[in-house]
Amino acid sequence: MDYAASFGAGLVIGALYALLRVTSPAPPFLCLVGLAGMLIGYGLPGWLA
């Protein structure tokens, strides 16, 4: 359920950005690198244990 809520919030925020023509706070590539870092950091304790 947490994934669905996160996905829904992302859709709402994305739609608001598009409607208000707000530029993204970071370039898309930079966002993907940050997301990858978050996912790796989240999984790292499990890999080390």
C-alpha positions in Angstrom: 0.0 0.0 0.0 2.9 2.3 0.7 4.0 2.0 -2.9 0.6 2.9 -4.2 0.5 6.0 -2.0 3.9 7.1 -3.1 3.1 6.5 -6.8 -0.2 8.5 -6.4 1.6 11.4 -4.6 4.2 11.5 -7.4 1.5 11.6 -10.0 -0.3 14.4 -8.3 2.8 16.5 -7.8 3.9 15.8 -11.4 0.5 16.9 -12.7 0.7 20.1 -10.6 4.2 20.9 -11.9 2.9 20.4 -15.5 -0.2 22.5 -14.9 1.7 25.4 -13.2 4.6 25.1 -15.7 7.1 24.8 -12.8 10.5 23.6 -13.9 11.8 20.5 -12.2 14.1 21.4 -9.3 16.8 19.1 -10.8 17.5 17.8 -14.3 15.9 14.3 -14.9 19.2 12.5 -15.1 20.3 14.0 -11.8 17.0 12.9 -10.2 17.6 9.3 -11.5 21.1 9.2 -10.1 19.8 10.4 -6.7 17.0 7.9 -6.8 19.5 5.1 -7.6 21.6 6.3 -4.6 18.6 6.2 -2.3 17.7 2.6 -3.4 21.3 1.4 -3.0 21.5 3.0 0.4 18.2 1.5 1.4 19.4 -2.0 0.5 22.9 -1.7 1.7 22.3 -2.8 5.4 20.6 -6.0 4.1 23.6 -6.8 1.9 26.1 -6.2 4.7 24.2 -8.3 7.3 
